[in-house]
């Protein structure tokens, strides 16, 4: 990092660059975990989404993963064939179906992320509880900010 007269601007620049590197590393990790699971990256991404978000409609999955509803049908079919998800009646709208992980499907995450919890715990050992609270707060704010950016629809490019 080259220092300028504005240390805040330098730090923001580092956050931006390092954040982009983090995003790339997370995508690479997702792909590695999908290999370990025996699933393709899109199916594993759907699995991870359902682990985090819980029950979702196929339309919500399609919107979250930027896929067509037809593609999501294929993803759900494959995951269902592997015994990971089930389709159930939507609790609020009988015209819709909900997709959720079956009991025990969470175990797949454990086998695809061997050693991750221990590694991440060790990485944070030197932080105080107060510092960890700041980090958790920051991550929550980043997630909220990203949700807001994701919710913004941009016009589709033609051609």
N, C-alpha and C positions, 0 to 999 in steps of 0.2 A: 504494500500500500504506500503510495507516495503522499507525503503530507502537504497540505495546502493551508491557507489561512483559516479555513473552516473545517475543524476536526469533525464536526457533525456530518458534513457533506462527505468527507473521506470515509467515515464509518458507514454511512448509508450506501455509498458506492460498494464498499466491501460486502455489506449485507446483500445487496442486489446480486453481485457476482457469486458470492458464496451460496446464496439462495438458489440461483440457477444451477449451480453445481449439485446442490442437494437434490433438486428436482430430478436431474439426470441420474443421480445415484439411486434415488427411490425407484425410478423406472427400471433401471438395471436390476435392482434387487427384486422387484416384482417379476421380472422375466426369469430370473434365477429361481425364485420360489415356484413359479409356474412349471419350470422344468422338473423340479423335485416332486411336484404334485402329479405329474403326468398329464396335466391339462395345458391347453394352449393359453397364451397370455390373456386373451379376451375372456375366456371362461373363468380363469383364475381371478381376473379383475372383478367379475360379477360375484364370484364367491366372496372375495374380500369386501365388496360393497355390502352384500347381505350380512356379513359378520358384523360390520360396523353399524349399518342402518336398520337392520332387522327386516321384517316383512315389507315387501314392496310390490307394486303392480308391475307387469311387464313394461307399461308405458313409462313409469318412473325409472325403471332400470335403463330403458332406451335413452331417456333424457339424460340421466346421470352419466352414462358411458358414451354418449354421442353416437349411438347406433340406431339403425332403423328398427322398427318393431319386428320386422321379419327376421332380422339377424338375431334379435333377442329371443325370439321363439326357438331358433336353433340352439342358442346357448343354453336356454332352460331345458330343452329336450335332452341335450348331452349331459347336463348336470343331473337331471332326473334319472337318466340311464345309469349314471355312476352312483346313484343313491345319496346324492348330496342335498337335493332340494325337493320340495313338494309344492304342488299347486293346491291352494285351498280357496274356498269362497271368501271374497272380500268381506271383512266384518261390517262395513258401513254401506256397501253398494253391491247388491246381489247380482248386478250385471257384470261386475268385474271379478277378476281372479287375483289372488295374492300369491306371491312366491316367497317361500321362507326356507331356511336351512332346516334339515331334519335333525332330530336329536342325535348327537354324536358327530355331526359334520364338522364341528369346531376342532376336532382332533387333527384334521388335515393341516390346519395352520401350525400346530405344534411340530408336525413332522417336516414341514417345509421351511421352518425358521429355526432349525436346530442351533442352539447356543445363543440365539439373539437376545433373549431376556437377560442371561448372565452377562453377555457382552455389554449391553446397554446399561445394566445396573453398575457394572464395574466402571464404565465410562463416567458415570455421575457420582461416584464415591467421594470425590474431593469437594463436591459442592455442599454447602450448608443447607439446612432445611429452608431457610429464608431465600437462598439463591435458587433452590429448586422451585419454590413457589413463584418466583419471578419468571423462571423458564416456562413453567406450566401456564402461567397467565399469558405470556407472550405467545406460546403455541396456540392457546385458545383464541387469542385476538387474531392471529394469522389465519386460523381456520375460519373464523367469522368473516374476515375480510375477503378471503378467497371465495367463500360462499356468495358474498355480495357480488364479486366480479363474475362468478360463474352464472349468476342469475341474470346478468345483463345480456340481453340478446343482441347480437349484431346482425346486420343484414348479410345474407348469403352472397358470396361473390359469384358472379356469373362467369361461365365459360371456361 
